[in-house]
Structure formats: structure tokens, C-alpha cells
Amino acid sequence: MTDDGPDPFTNMFEAPAKFAQALMAPLKEGAGQFTMSPEDAQQWANVGTRLQQMWMQYQSEQLASPQELVPYFNPTRWMTMAQDWFRQMPIADPTQQQKLMQEGMALWRQVLGQYGLGGEPKTEGEPEMPIKDRRFSDPRWRSHPAFALIHQTYLFLAQRVAEMIDTMEGLPEDKREQLRFTTRTITEAASPANFPLLNPVVMEKTLETKGENLVKGMQHLLADLRRGQLSHTDASAFKLGENIAVTPGKVVHETPLYQLIQYSPSTEEVMETPLVIFPPWINRFYILDLNPKKSFVRWAVEQGLTVFMVSWKSADASMKDVIWDDYVRAQMDAIDHIRERLGVESVHTIGYCVAGTTLAATLSVLHRRGQQDKVKSATFFTAQVDFEKAGELLNLVEDPSLGAIKALSADGYLDGRFMAATFNMLRGTDLIWNYVVNNYLLGEDYPAFDLLHWNGDVTNLPAKWHQQYLRDLYRDNRLVDADALSVDNTPIDLGRVETPTYVQAGKEDHIAPAESVWKITEHFKGPIKFVLAGSGHIAGVVNPPDANKYQYWLNDGSPRSLAEFREGAVEHPGSWWPDWIDWMRSHGDKMVPAKGARVPGGKGDKVIEDAPGRYVAAR
């Protein structure tokens, strides 16, 4: 391929594009016979004027106060990614091009033959597409041979370029995974569903509304550009403490890094040993307290647990020197405060995602110092300690990526919108392009969905901690090397941890893959119970029993790998929460009256404020 010649994708699309033009010609001729009324003409002119005015207003705002665009809004980043990707792919090879053309022509004949084109008899009933994808499940993608040809050609090319990566010789496996990730990201963005003139659903909606969908979609787009973040839901539908994060409680302790919430008991007696939950500071804690029906916190309180929740502060410039040691010290501080407040020897703990990784380090430090009895049990929600098989996020810890992240953190913290964009790109079809089509092109209203609201309620991250975490844990995997890392001047050795442990992993987790979460069982020395839950990183955790959704797997044997666990596992319907509470009760806790300090804000008890507190509301 020469620099000034067409790439193979241009060649590949040229024939079906010309054919599609010919197929659409009768529609154009029919449209030419249609006389537009003066009212309709005025409406379309008005739509065009409004679209232009809105865009010019935004451009003026940008000139006055420019802002950095998140990755999926920035065309320069997409062009750079596409160019780098194309240079690595073997699609310029003449043999590959010839094979693509031959297979492509066979596909076109198969598609068009169902419409009685190309000398084939027309298929009875609705045409059956050779390649299926839920993005094109709407019948309108099959209503005309041109749209069928367009989306089938796209799916064919996406499949073939993905297959090429598997057969490329001399490519290290980590580079192969990076190329897979980039390929999927680019092909998802290139879907014809994302372009109004190629999407029959959008075209029909535009004609029906006389362009009003485009006006509304432009309003949505510009609102997102102004906030620097793609919207998934109607943010005005939710308010902290009113319809999300509503479990009653009080903030009973506060530091510059976190607030500690104690929830009010709902039973006359409670287990003597309290529970403290460490949620990830990458997100807001209320994923575990979305609403009364979904709330893990409320459910745990109803089971007779005294529940404490850490609410981390979203980073700002004052936290520019915060590192991992500070989060470990914060966990130990919370544990000590609860022990002193309730007059108990130990606590049960939960660590979710990155806070689970940190809890593992905390346990190691406590064991090294001979203070391990402060923690009676540890539960890990989708948490990793060994990052050898940490999934697609490993594609983002190369030196150039770390350098780019550092450049975005000049004020000492990383804007949470960039982290949200990264996680969205891991599931681009579901979390980016689906909303581009529905809300920008079709102009649909946003749903009032609490989980999506939480997903978009971003938190900023301390820059030094973030770099340290990506470099030392994700890239170099040093946490599992005994004494390779130190926290608070104490070497970390996970092999010292003997705390009874409950490990939950999500079967379809794309952030903390189950195979990676499993590895905690290979490092801790104490008794470990592993449960594999249905669904992924969020729904696999937030699955209340009353929902009767998903399932979980247990294996009472001694599996040495996740594969062996799966082979001998027994499937159980519904939520794993009841299994967890049975495990908690198996530690022999006696019941005590729910009075005194067990009731936050009671007589003589000084508290700071009502739950959910100020920190969760800080932006």
C-alpha cells in the first residue's frame, strides 16, 4: 500500500457503497416527485437554523474558555488511535486484501440474494442475515437491501480484523491483547449505527419528527460537551439522602480523607462484632445503598449487623501528596475508631475493588505488627491482589499511557471524568455508542436509572496514588512479591495473612476478571471461602435476595485453580448474600442489645451530621 493510495477498507466499501446508491435510486426518484409544503419547508429551515445557532454558541464558549475533551469527544485522539492501529495490522498485505474481497463478495451475494437481486429468487418472509448483532436487531436494518448490505459488510470486516490479530506471528501476548482492545474500540466506534445517514432507525425518526430529534439530540450533545462527560441518565431525578443513599445513620468520625458513617440498627439485638465496609474511592460509596430494595447496607443492618461505611473524599488540590500509605492508614484508623467507640476487640471487614486490594495490604501490615486480631474476618468484593491476569485495564498501564495520565493531573489530582471515560470504553457499545444513538441521534429522553446515575457520579483521584497504583500493582505486580512494597514503613507480605476470608468474584466481570480475583486464594494462608457470582463487577455484587436474579457457584472441595473450581462447582439460584451472612454467623458472634453507642446520635452520643454526609456530595 502506498501513502497516497486507498486503504483496503476503502476498496472493500467502495463496491457495496456504489451498489447501495443504485438500490436507493428509486427512493430518490420517488422523493423527487414529492412536493414539500411551505410549512414543511419552513420547519426544516428552522431546524437547520437552530442547529447552527446552538453549535456556534458552543464554539463561542469554547473560544472564551477552552476545556479538554474526554476521549470519545475528541476527534484528534480517535484519528491518532486509528492511525497507530492501522500501522500494526496486516490488512495492507495483498493476499489478505484478496481474501477479504473474495469473502466479501460471497457475503454480498448471500445478502442480496434474499431480496431477489443478483439473479436469485427472493426469500419468503423476512430476510435472514448471515451475521447477527444486537445493534442491528431492529427490522428496519433489514427493510431495504442497502441497509442490510451496509451493516453486514461492517460486521464482516469487524470479525475479520479481530481474527487477524489471533494469527499475527511474532507478537508478544501482552501486545496482542492491547491490539485486541484497540481493534474493538475502533470497530465499535465505526459502526454504521452511529452515523445518522447510515442508520435507518435514525432516518425514519428524523422524517417523523421533521428534524426535532436532531435538535433535541444536539441539546444533549452540547450539554455533555459542556460538562465534559457523557450522560447516561436524568441526573435531576436523584438526590442524595432522599431517594438514593437513604439508609438511616450518622457520620460519627471524620478525617481529611474520609468520613465514617454508622447506620442505625433495625433489630433489638445485633452481633457483637461490627462490620466496616471499605468501598472503592474510584466511585461513590452508595453503590451499596442505592435504594431500599437494592441496598446491601440496609439488608446487612436487617440481618443484625452493626454496619459502618467509609465515605472517601473526592480528591482536590489539597490531596496532591496523598499516596497508598494514606489509604491503608485510613483503614486502620477506621478499624481502631470503631473498636474504641463500641468497646469491642475486633471488627468484620469488607473491601470492594481497589479498597479490597488495599484491605489486603492492611491485613498484611496488621499481621506483621502482631495486631491481626483487630480484624475477625475479611470479605472481598471483586478485589484483586495479583494483577498478572487483570484483564483489559492492563492495556492502559504502558509508559505512554501513564505519561498521558500524569499530564492530565497537573493540579495534583486526576479529574474523575477521565476515569469514567476509561471504564466506559471497556464496554463501548453499551456505555458509549448506545447513548450516542439513543440520546444524540434519536433525541430520546434520558431514563431515571439509579445505577446509571451512580456510574456517572464521578470522583477525582489523588495523582500520586493513582500513578503508584497503576505502576506498582497493575504494571509491575509487586504486591504479591513478599516485602517488595512497604506501607507506613512496614513491608507487605500477603503470605502472612491468616484472617478468615470470603472472596466474591463476578463471572462476567470485565474490570476485575474472576480468574484474577481467584488468585487471592493462592497468597493468603488462612481459611478462604470462594464464591463465583453471576453477572459482573456491579450487578454481581448488588444482587439482593428478593430480586431472585442470577445465581452463584460454590465448591466444597479443594480446587487449585478457577478452572477446577468451575468443574466441581454446584450452582445455586439467586443471590449469594444469604450464604455470606451464614458464613459471618459461623464465626461464633454472640448477640448484644442494640443500645448505647450501637444507636448513633442517641442520648449523649456526639455525631457530626446525618448520613450520607458531606463528602459523598462534594464534587
LINNOR-V895508 format. One record per backbone hydrogen bond with DSSP energy under -1.0 kcal/mol. CO is the residue of the C=O (numbers start at 1). NH is the residue of the N-H. E is the energy in kcal/mol with one decimal. If there is no record, write none. Layout:
# LINNOR-V895508
co = {CO:CO}
nh = {NH:NH}
e = {E:E}
This chain:
# LINNOR-V895508
co = {2:7:8:9:10:13:14:15:16:17:18:19:20:24:25:26:27:28:37:38:39:40:41:42:43:44:45:46:47:48:49:50:51:52:53:54:55:56:57:58:59:60:61:70:74:75:76:77:78:79:80:81:82:83:90:93:94:95:96:97:98:99:100:101:102:103:104:105:106:107:108:109:112:112:113:114:133:134:138:139:144:145:146:147:148:149:150:151:152:153:154:155:156:157:158:159:160:161:172:173:174:175:176:177:178:179:180:181:182:183:184:185:186:188:191:192:195:199:200:201:202:203:204:205:206:209:211:212:213:214:215:216:217:218:219:220:221:222:223:224:224:233:234:235:239:239:239:244:248:249:250:251:253:257:258:259:260:260:261:262:268:270:274:275:276:277:278:280:284:285:286:288:289:291:295:296:297:298:299:300:301:304:306:307:308:309:311:316:317:319:323:324:325:326:327:328:329:330:331:332:333:334:335:336:337:338:339:339:347:348:349:350:351:352:353:353:354:355:356:357:358:359:360:361:362:363:364:365:366:367:371:372:374:377:378:379:380:381:387:391:392:393:394:398:399:400:401:402:403:404:406:409:412:414:415:416:417:418:419:420:421:424:427:428:428:429:432:433:434:435:436:436:437:438:447:447:449:450:451:452:454:456:460:461:462:463:464:465:466:467:468:469:469:470:471:472:478:481:485:487:490:492:493:494:497:497:500:501:502:503:504:505:506:513:514:517:518:519:520:520:527:529:531:532:533:535:538:538:541:544:545:550:551:552:553:554:561:562:563:564:570:572:576:577:578:579:580:581:582:584:585:590:592:593:595:596:599:602:609:610:614}
nh = {5:11:12:13:14:17:18:19:20:21:22:23:24:28:29:30:31:32:41:42:43:44:45:46:47:48:49:50:51:52:53:54:55:56:57:58:59:60:61:62:63:64:65:73:78:79:80:81:82:83:84:85:86:87:93:97:98:99:100:101:102:103:104:105:106:107:108:109:110:111:112:113:115:117:116:123:136:137:141:142:148:149:150:151:152:153:154:155:156:157:158:159:160:161:162:163:164:165:176:177:178:179:180:181:182:183:184:185:186:187:188:189:190:191:194:195:198:203:204:205:206:207:208:209:211:212:215:216:217:218:219:220:221:222:223:224:225:226:227:228:229:235:237:238:242:243:244:241:264:611:262:608:260:313:255:311:252:253:309:250:594:592:348:308:350:310:352:283:287:288:289:297:245:295:299:300:301:302:303:305:304:271:275:263:277:261:259:319:320:322:326:328:329:330:331:332:333:334:335:336:337:338:339:340:341:342:343:344:376:276:379:278:381:355:356:357:358:359:360:361:362:363:364:365:366:367:368:369:371:370:374:375:347:349:502:351:504:353:390:394:395:396:397:402:403:404:405:406:407:408:409:412:463:461:418:420:421:422:423:424:425:427:431:432:433:434:436:437:438:439:440:441:442:444:234:449:453:454:455:456:457:458:315:414:466:467:468:469:470:471:472:473:474:475:476:478:481:484:492:490:487:483:496:497:525:526:378:529:380:531:382:533:509:517:518:520:521:522:523:524:501:503:505:553:507:508:541:542:543:547:548:574:534:572:532:570:565:566:567:568:554:552:580:581:582:583:584:585:586:587:588:272:270:595:598:599:602:605:251:613:617}
e = {-1.0:-1.8:-2.3:-2.4:-1.6:-2.3:-2.4:-2.4:-2.8:-2.1:-1.9:-2.3:-2.1:-2.1:-2.6:-2.3:-2.3:-1.9:-2.6:-2.2:-2.1:-2.6:-2.1:-2.4:-2.4:-2.2:-2.1:-2.5:-2.5:-2.1:-2.6:-2.6:-2.0:-2.4:-2.3:-2.0:-2.4:-2.2:-1.9:-2.3:-2.1:-1.8:-2.6:-2.1:-1.5:-2.4:-2.4:-2.5:-2.6:-2.5:-2.5:-2.3:-2.6:-1.8:-1.6:-2.4:-2.6:-2.2:-2.6:-2.5:-2.3:-2.5:-2.8:-2.5:-1.8:-2.0:-2.6:-2.3:-2.0:-2.6:-3.1:-2.0:-1.5:-2.0:-1.5:-1.6:-2.1:-1.3:-2.2:-2.0:-2.0:-2.6:-2.2:-2.2:-2.1:-2.0:-1.9:-2.3:-2.3:-2.4:-2.6:-2.2:-2.3:-2.5:-1.6:-2.1:-1.9:-1.1:-2.3:-2.2:-1.9:-2.3:-2.3:-2.3:-2.5:-2.7:-2.6:-2.3:-2.5:-2.8:-2.3:-1.6:-1.7:-1.0:-1.9:-1.5:-1.7:-2.4:-2.4:-2.1:-2.5:-2.0:-2.4:-2.4:-2.1:-1.2:-1.4:-2.5:-2.6:-2.3:-1.9:-2.1:-2.7:-2.8:-2.0:-2.0:-2.5:-2.3:-1.7:-1.2:-1.8:-1.1:-1.8:-1.5:-2.1:-2.1:-1.1:-2.8:-2.1:-2.5:-3.1:-3.2:-2.8:-2.6:-2.9:-3.0:-2.7:-1.0:-2.6:-2.6:-2.9:-3.1:-3.3:-3.0:-1.8:-2.2:-2.3:-1.0:-1.1:-2.0:-1.7:-2.4:-2.0:-1.7:-1.7:-2.7:-2.3:-2.2:-1.1:-1.5:-1.7:-3.3:-3.1:-2.6:-2.4:-3.3:-2.4:-2.3:-1.3:-1.6:-1.0:-2.1:-2.8:-1.9:-2.0:-2.2:-2.5:-2.4:-2.3:-2.4:-2.5:-2.3:-2.2:-2.3:-2.7:-2.5:-1.2:-1.6:-2.7:-2.5:-2.1:-3.2:-2.5:-1.9:-1.1:-1.9:-2.0:-1.9:-2.0:-1.4:-2.4:-2.8:-1.9:-2.4:-2.5:-2.5:-2.4:-1.8:-3.3:-1.2:-1.9:-1.6:-1.9:-1.9:-2.4:-2.7:-2.9:-2.9:-1.2:-1.7:-1.9:-1.8:-1.2:-2.5:-2.5:-2.1:-2.4:-2.3:-2.0:-1.2:-1.5:-2.0:-2.1:-2.1:-1.6:-2.4:-2.0:-1.9:-2.2:-2.4:-2.0:-1.3:-3.0:-2.0:-2.1:-1.3:-1.9:-2.2:-2.2:-2.4:-1.2:-1.7:-2.6:-2.8:-2.3:-1.1:-2.2:-2.5:-2.1:-1.5:-1.2:-1.6:-1.8:-3.2:-2.5:-2.5:-2.3:-2.9:-2.4:-2.5:-2.7:-1.5:-1.7:-2.7:-2.1:-2.9:-1.3:-2.4:-2.7:-1.2:-2.6:-3.0:-2.0:-1.7:-2.8:-1.3:-2.4:-2.6:-2.8:-2.9:-2.1:-3.3:-1.6:-2.4:-2.6:-1.8:-2.5:-1.4:-1.2:-2.1:-2.8:-3.3:-2.2:-2.6:-3.3:-3.2:-1.4:-3.2:-1.8:-1.5:-1.4:-2.2:-3.2:-3.2:-1.9:-3.3:-2.3:-2.7:-2.1:-1.7:-1.9:-2.5:-2.0:-2.4:-1.9:-1.9:-2.5:-2.4:-1.2:-1.5:-1.5:-2.6:-2.9:-1.8:-1.7:-2.0:-1.7:-2.5:-3.5:-1.2:-1.2}
